[in-house]
Amino acid sequence: MPHRDEVLARIRTGLIYTESEAAFQSPQRRTDLIFEHNHTPPREAERRAALLTAILGSIGERPVLLPPFHAGFGSNAVVLPGVRIGYGSVIGAGSVVSRDIPPMVVAVGTPCRVLRPITEADLSTRTSLEALD
């Protein structure tokens, strides 16, 4: 089993690791960080970016990850290093994203493939559901 520092270095640089190798990461701490990210006001962009870095290990230049954000370490979806997910796209649970995903699509599977575009109907349904909350 690799040493903790070696696994952390691989996580930070986007290299492959297994979920069991990263088991030393505190699931409760990660859950707390995700909760904090989900409750950080939009005006605190720097704080949100710092939280995402703490949760994910590294992020791109201008990440957009709107709450609510949920993550299972290496379980909900796996995004390989260097892959870009377009603005507004939704990735299905359990997907392995090995290629860039364009903006405003639903993509699922292993490997992850575009299933369909996100339509105005999707957006209006989401808006009407949010109004019920």
N, CA and C of each residue as an Amber inpcrd file, in Angstrom:
protein
   399
   0.8610000  -1.1880000   0.0000000   0.0000000   0.0000000   0.0000000
   0.9000000   1.2420000   0.0000000   0.6890000   2.1880000  -0.9270000
   1.5110000   3.3980000  -0.9770000   1.3700000   4.2330000   0.2900000
   2.3830000   5.0000000   0.5800000   2.3970000   5.8910000   1.7400000
   1.4110000   7.0290000   1.5270000   0.8430000   7.5270000   2.6030000
  -0.1510000   8.6100000   2.5820000   0.3030000   9.8100000   1.7510000
   1.5620000  10.2580000   1.9490000   2.0740000  11.4310000   1.2220000
   2.1470000  11.1790000  -0.2820000   2.4870000   9.9430000  -0.6450000
   2.5490000   9.5970000  -2.0650000   1.1600000   9.6650000  -2.7030000
   0.1670000   9.1540000  -2.0000000  -1.2060000   9.1900000  -2.5170000
  -1.6890000  10.6300000  -2.6280000  -1.4160000  11.4430000  -1.6030000
  -1.8110000  12.8540000  -1.6550000  -1.1520000  13.5760000  -2.8180000
   0.1130000  13.2830000  -3.0770000   0.8170000  13.9000000  -4.1990000
   0.1610000  13.4980000  -5.5250000  -0.2340000  12.2370000  -5.6470000
  -0.9130000  11.7870000  -6.8660000  -2.2630000  12.4770000  -7.0180000
  -2.9950000  12.6210000  -5.9300000  -4.2930000  13.2990000  -5.9800000
  -4.1050000  14.7420000  -6.4340000  -3.1420000  15.4470000  -5.8340000
  -2.9160000  16.8660000  -6.1540000  -2.4990000  17.0850000  -7.6070000
  -1.7710000  16.1310000  -8.1710000  -1.2900000  16.3040000  -9.5430000
  -2.1940000  15.6520000 -10.5770000  -3.3230000  15.0860000 -10.1370000
  -4.2810000  14.5220000 -11.0740000  -3.9400000  13.1360000 -11.5740000
  -3.0370000  12.4400000 -10.8810000  -2.6980000  11.0810000 -11.2870000
  -3.6990000  10.0900000 -10.7070000  -3.6790000   8.8890000 -11.2090000
  -4.6380000   7.8710000 -10.8010000  -4.2960000   7.3200000  -9.4170000
  -5.3340000   7.0650000  -8.6450000  -5.2240000   6.4230000  -7.3270000
  -6.5100000   5.6550000  -7.1160000  -6.4890000   4.7400000  -6.1740000
  -7.7060000   3.9850000  -5.8960000  -8.3930000   4.5490000  -4.6710000
  -9.6710000   4.2530000  -4.5700000 -10.4390000   4.7220000  -3.4210000
  -9.8940000   4.1390000  -2.1260000  -9.4530000   2.8800000  -2.1540000
  -8.9090000   2.2700000  -0.9340000  -7.5850000   2.9260000  -0.5280000
  -6.7780000   3.3630000  -1.5070000  -5.5350000   4.0670000  -1.1780000
  -5.8140000   5.4030000  -0.5020000  -6.9420000   6.0180000  -0.8380000
  -7.2850000   7.3240000  -0.2760000  -8.2010000   7.1990000   0.9360000
  -8.3370000   6.0050000   1.4720000  -9.2570000   5.7740000   2.5950000
  -8.8700000   6.5530000   3.8440000  -7.6020000   6.9430000   3.9470000
  -7.1720000   7.7240000   5.1100000  -7.8020000   9.1090000   5.1390000
  -8.2690000   9.5800000   3.9820000  -8.9350000  10.8820000   3.9360000
 -10.2000000  10.7790000   4.7800000 -10.3990000  11.7010000   5.6450000
 -11.5470000  11.6470000   6.5350000 -12.8410000  11.9110000   5.7810000
 -13.7230000  10.9030000   5.6970000 -15.0000000  11.1360000   5.0150000
 -15.8130000  12.2350000   5.6980000 -15.7350000  12.3180000   7.0280000
 -16.4880000  13.3520000   7.7370000 -15.9560000  14.7370000   7.4050000
 -14.6210000  14.8630000   7.3190000 -14.0230000  16.1600000   6.9690000
 -14.4690000  16.5790000   5.5730000 -14.4470000  15.6410000   4.6320000
 -14.8620000  15.9440000   3.2620000 -16.3330000  16.3550000   3.2390000
 -17.1540000  15.6410000   3.9870000 -18.5720000  15.9770000   4.0750000
 -18.7590000  17.3790000   4.6300000 -17.9810000  17.7230000   5.6590000
 -18.0700000  19.0610000   6.2390000 -17.6560000  20.1330000   5.2300000
 -16.5970000  19.8660000   4.4570000 -16.1460000  20.8310000   3.4500000
 -17.1940000  21.0180000   2.3560000 -17.8210000  19.9300000   1.9280000
 -18.8660000  20.0250000   0.9090000 -20.0530000  20.8170000   1.4550000
 -20.4190000  20.5620000   2.7050000 -21.5070000  21.3150000   3.3380000
 -21.1580000  22.8050000   3.3710000 -19.9190000  23.1030000   3.7640000
 -19.4860000  24.5090000   3.8230000 -19.5230000  25.1470000   2.4370000
 -19.0500000  24.4220000   1.4070000 -19.0970000  24.9480000   0.0440000
 -20.5370000  25.2570000  -0.3640000 -21.4430000  24.3400000  -0.0690000
 -22.8410000  24.5140000  -0.4510000 -23.5110000  25.6850000   0.2600000
 -22.9270000  26.1470000   1.3560000 -23.5250000  27.2370000   2.1270000
 -22.6910000  28.5220000   2.1080000 -21.7090000  28.5870000   1.2010000
 -20.9010000  29.7880000   1.0560000 -21.5920000  30.7190000   0.0670000
 -21.7930000  31.9950000   0.4430000 -22.4750000  32.9350000  -0.4550000
 -21.7360000  33.1030000  -1.7850000 -22.4650000  33.3050000  -2.8720000
 -21.8560000  33.4670000  -4.1920000 -20.8020000  34.5800000  -4.2460000
 -20.9600000  35.6080000  -3.4520000 -19.9950000  36.7220000  -3.4750000
 -18.6150000  36.3140000  -2.9390000 -18.5250000  35.1550000  -2.2640000
 -17.2580000  34.6790000  -1.7090000 -16.6040000  33.6600000  -2.6480000
 -16.3380000  34.1040000  -3.8710000 -15.7940000  33.2250000  -4.9120000
 -14.4410000  32.6270000  -4.5120000 -13.5920000  33.4160000  -3.8860000
 -12.2770000  32.9050000  -3.4810000 -12.4140000  31.8090000  -2.4270000
 -13.3260000  31.9850000  -1.4920000 -13.5580000  30.9720000  -0.4590000
 -14.0880000  29.6830000  -1.0840000 -15.0130000  29.8160000  -2.0310000
 -15.5440000  28.6440000  -2.7190000 -14.4400000  27.8910000  -3.4610000
 -13.5670000  28.6390000  -4.1420000 -12.4640000  28.0090000  -4.8750000
 -11.5240000  27.2880000  -3.9120000 -11.2430000  27.8960000  -2.7640000
 -10.3730000  27.2540000  -1.7680000 -11.0140000  25.9710000  -1.2390000
 -12.3110000  26.0040000  -1.0120000 -13.0110000  24.8090000  -0.5370000
 -12.9900000  23.7060000  -1.6000000 -13.2160000  24.0790000  -2.8610000
 -13.1700000  23.0760000  -3.9260000 -11.7880000  22.4440000  -4.0410000
 -10.7510000  23.2510000  -3.8840000  -9.3870000  22.7250000  -3.9220000
  -9.1760000  21.7400000  -2.7790000  -9.6770000  22.0860000  -1.5940000
  -9.5450000  21.1890000  -0.4430000 -10.3220000  19.8900000  -0.6610000
 -11.4540000  19.9700000  -1.3310000 -12.2930000  18.7880000  -1.5560000
 -11.7330000  17.9200000  -2.6800000 -11.3640000  18.5460000  -3.8080000
 -11.0130000  17.8130000  -5.0170000  -9.5170000  17.6320000  -5.2340000
  -8.6870000  18.4030000  -4.5630000  -7.2480000  18.3070000  -4.7460000
  -6.7140000  19.3810000  -5.6680000  -7.4050000  19.6670000  -6.7590000
  -7.0180000  20.7570000  -7.6580000  -8.2310000  21.1150000  -8.5080000
  -8.2140000  22.3480000  -9.0240000  -9.3090000  22.8270000  -9.8740000
  -8.7190000  23.6660000 -10.9910000  -9.5010000  23.9160000 -12.0110000
  -9.0580000  24.7520000 -13.1270000  -9.0850000  26.2200000 -12.7650000
  -8.9010000  27.0610000 -13.7900000  -8.8080000  28.5090000 -13.5640000
 -10.1050000  29.1380000 -13.0810000 -11.2070000  28.8320000 -13.7130000
 -12.4960000  29.4390000 -13.3520000 -13.5650000  28.3700000 -13.1860000
 -13.4630000  27.5960000 -12.1350000 -14.4490000  26.5240000 -11.9780000
 -15.8300000  27.0890000 -11.6580000 -16.8420000  26.4410000 -12.1990000
 -18.2170000  26.7870000 -11.8770000 -18.8700000  25.5110000 -11.3630000
 -19.1160000  25.4650000 -10.0860000 -19.7460000  24.3150000  -9.4600000
 -20.7880000  24.8660000  -8.5130000 -22.0250000  24.8810000  -8.9840000
 -23.0960000  25.5080000  -8.2230000 -23.7060000  24.5410000  -7.2130000
 -24.0370000  25.0490000  -6.0230000 -24.6860000  24.2090000  -5.0220000
 -26.0810000  23.8050000  -5.4870000 -26.5890000  22.6840000  -5.1030000
 -25.9310000  21.7510000  -4.1940000 -24.9600000  20.8380000  -4.9340000
 -23.8000000  20.6520000  -4.3520000 -22.7580000  19.7850000  -4.8730000
 -22.6580000  18.5960000  -3.9250000 -22.7020000  17.3940000  -4.4740000
 -22.5830000  16.1760000  -3.6820000 -21.4570000  15.3490000  -4.2700000
 -20.6600000  14.6990000  -3.4260000 -19.5490000  13.9020000  -3.9370000
 -19.3050000  12.6900000  -3.0660000 -19.0310000  11.5880000  -3.7150000
 -18.5470000  10.3850000  -3.0610000 -17.1580000  10.1510000  -3.6030000
 -16.1810000  10.0670000  -2.7740000 -14.7870000  10.0070000  -3.1930000
 -14.5560000   8.8490000  -4.1530000 -14.4680000   9.1540000  -5.4390000
 -14.1740000   8.1470000  -6.4400000 -15.3500000   7.2550000  -6.7980000
 -16.6370000   7.6250000  -6.2890000 -17.7700000   6.7460000  -6.5430000
 -18.7320000   7.3260000  -7.5530000 -19.5890000   8.8430000  -7.2290000
 -20.6780000   9.4980000  -7.9770000 -20.3060000   9.5890000  -9.4240000
 -19.1740000  10.1850000  -9.8730000 -18.5300000  10.1520000 -11.2100000
 -17.0310000  10.2820000 -11.0160000 -16.2050000   9.7630000 -12.0100000
 -14.7530000   9.9050000 -12.0130000 -14.3940000  10.7520000 -13.2280000
 -13.6980000  11.8610000 -12.9860000 -13.2680000  12.7500000 -14.0650000
 -11.7580000  12.6180000 -14.1740000 -11.2820000  12.1280000 -15.3040000
  -9.8520000  11.9110000 -15.4790000  -9.1110000  13.2330000 -15.6460000
  -7.8160000  13.2400000 -15.3190000  -7.0200000  14.4700000 -15.4090000
  -7.0530000  15.0730000 -16.8130000  -7.1590000  16.3910000 -16.8550000
  -7.1140000  17.1310000 -18.1140000  -8.4350000  17.2210000 -18.8540000
  -9.4550000  16.5590000 -18.3600000 -10.7590000  16.5700000 -19.0210000
 -11.5240000  17.8170000 -18.5990000 -12.1990000  18.4320000 -19.5480000
 -13.0180000  19.6190000 -19.2600000 -14.4860000  19.2680000 -19.4350000
 -15.2790000  19.7340000 -18.4720000 -16.7200000  19.5540000 -18.5490000
 -17.3110000  20.9200000 -18.8250000 -18.0530000  21.0360000 -19.9160000
 -18.6090000  22.3090000 -20.3500000 -19.6090000  22.8920000 -19.3640000
 -19.7300000  24.2060000 -19.4130000 -20.6310000  24.9560000 -18.5310000
 -22.0490000  24.3990000 -18.6170000 -22.6420000  24.1620000 -17.4690000
 -24.0260000  23.7370000 -17.3970000 -24.2750000  22.2710000 -17.6810000
 -23.2450000  21.5060000 -17.9890000 -23.4420000  20.0890000 -18.2860000
 -23.6930000  19.2950000 -17.0150000 -24.4130000  18.2010000 -17.1650000
 -24.7260000  17.3000000 -16.0620000 -24.1010000  15.9550000 -16.3800000
 -23.3360000  15.4170000 -15.4040000 -22.6850000  14.1200000 -15.5710000
 -23.4120000  13.1030000 -14.7120000 -23.7970000  11.9910000 -15.3010000
 -24.5220000  10.9500000 -14.5840000 -23.6660000  10.2510000 -13.5440000
 -24.3140000   9.8100000 -12.4610000 -23.6330000   9.0930000 -11.3830000
 -22.9460000   7.8500000 -11.9290000 -21.7400000   7.5990000 -11.4500000
 -20.9950000   6.4090000 -11.8430000 -20.2800000   6.5200000 -13.1770000
 -20.4010000   7.6600000 -13.8410000 -19.7540000   7.8420000 -15.1460000
 -18.2460000   7.9720000 -14.9870000 -17.5180000   7.5810000 -16.0380000
 -16.0760000   7.8100000 -16.1090000 -15.8610000   8.7610000 -17.2720000
 -15.4930000  10.0000000 -16.9460000 -15.3560000  11.0500000 -17.9570000
 -13.9110000  11.0530000 -18.4380000 -13.6990000  10.5300000 -19.6490000
 -12.3460000  10.4080000 -20.1830000 -12.0840000  11.3580000 -21.3430000
 -13.1330000  12.0560000 -21.8010000 -13.0130000  13.0270000 -22.8950000
 -13.7610000  14.2920000 -22.5140000 -13.3800000  15.4010000 -23.1430000
 -14.0780000  16.6590000 -22.8950000 -15.5700000  16.5100000 -23.1910000
 -16.3690000  17.1680000 -22.3660000 -17.8210000  17.1680000 -22.5230000
 -18.2370000  18.5900000 -22.8910000 -19.0270000  18.7720000 -23.9520000
 -19.4310000  20.1270000 -24.3580000 -20.3850000  20.7600000 -23.3480000
 -20.6160000  22.0600000 -23.4770000 -21.5460000  22.7370000 -22.5700000
 -22.9990000  22.2980000 -22.7920000 -23.7700000  22.4010000 -21.7210000
 -25.2270000  22.2410000 -21.7480000 -25.6980000  20.9090000 -22.3350000
 -25.1100000  19.8110000 -21.8330000 -25.5540000  18.4830000 -22.2400000
 -25.6850000  17.5940000 -21.0030000 -26.4040000  16.4950000 -21.1600000
 -26.4410000  15.4300000 -20.1700000 -25.5470000  14.3330000 -20.7270000
 -24.5620000  13.9030000 -19.9370000 -23.6300000  12.8660000 -20.3820000
 -23.5560000  11.7750000 -19.3190000 -23.5290000  10.5290000 -19.7540000
 -23.5400000   9.3930000 -18.8300000 -22.6980000   8.2550000 -19.3790000
 -22.3370000   7.3280000 -18.5040000 -21.7460000   6.0670000 -18.9350000
 -20.2720000   5.9180000 -18.6800000 -19.7910000   4.7160000 -19.0270000
 -18.3850000   4.3620000 -18.8940000 -17.9460000   3.7520000 -20.2140000
 -17.2520000   4.4820000 -21.0510000 -16.8600000   5.8780000 -20.8790000
 -18.0530000   6.8090000 -21.0570000 -17.9260000   7.9900000 -20.4850000
 -19.0100000   8.9680000 -20.5030000 -19.2260000   9.4810000 -21.9320000
 -20.4990000   9.4530000 -22.3530000 -20.8900000   9.9350000 -23.6810000
 -22.0800000  10.8810000 -23.5360000 -22.1810000  11.8150000 -24.4670000
 -23.3070000  12.7450000 -24.4580000 -24.5800000  11.9690000 -24.7630000
 -25.5570000  12.1120000 -23.8690000 -26.8560000  11.4700000 -24.0390000
 -27.8090000  12.3740000 -24.8160000 -27.8210000  13.6640000 -24.4140000
 -28.7270000  14.6110000 -25.0720000 -28.3830000  16.0240000 -24.6320000
 -28.8480000  17.0270000 -25.3910000 -28.6470000  18.4140000 -24.9560000
 -29.6050000  18.7560000 -23.8140000 -29.2380000  19.7160000 -23.0280000
 -30.1420000  20.2680000 -22.0190000 -30.9920000  21.3040000 -22.7350000
 -32.3070000  21.1740000 -22.6220000 -33.2310000  22.0100000 -23.3810000
 -33.8580000  23.0890000 -22.4990000 -34.5550000  23.9930000 -23.1490000
 -35.3220000  25.0090000 -22.4120000 -36.3390000  24.3520000 -21.4920000
 -36.9160000  23.2330000 -21.9350000 -37.8880000  22.5120000 -21.1010000
 -37.2430000  22.0290000 -19.8080000 -35.9860000  21.5470000 -19.8970000
 -35.2690000  21.1230000 -18.6910000 -35.0870000  22.2990000 -17.7430000
 -34.7020000  23.4230000 -18.3060000 -34.4320000  24.6060000 -17.4850000
 -35.7020000  25.1400000 -16.8470000 -36.8150000  25.1490000 -17.5880000
 -38.0600000  25.6600000 -17.0110000 -38.6080000  24.7080000 -15.9600000
 -38.4240000  23.3990000 -16.1320000 -38.8460000  22.4260000 -15.1210000
 -38.0540000  22.6340000 -13.8420000 -36.7500000  22.8290000 -13.9720000
 -35.9090000  23.0540000 -12.8010000 -36.3310000  24.3220000 -12.0770000
 -36.5920000  25.3840000 -12.8290000 -36.9970000  26.6520000 -12.2340000
 -38.3200000  26.5040000 -11.5020000 -39.2670000  25.7950000 -12.1020000
 -40.5720000  25.6360000 -11.4380000 -40.4510000  24.7530000 -10.2030000
 -39.5640000  23.7490000 -10.2270000 -39.3640000  22.9150000  -9.0410000
 -38.7010000  23.6930000  -7.9130000 -37.7560000  24.5800000  -8.2680000
 -37.0950000  25.3920000  -7.2440000 -38.0830000  26.3340000  -6.5790000
 -39.0860000  26.7940000  -7.3170000 -40.0870000  27.7010000  -6.7570000
 -40.9340000  27.0000000  -5.7000000 -41.0480000  25.6680000  -5.7930000
 -41.8290000  24.9190000  -4.8100000 -41.1150000  24.7660000  -3.4760000
 -39.7900000  24.9110000  -3.4630000 -39.0100000  24.7580000  -2.2180000
 -39.2960000  25.8400000  -1.2110000
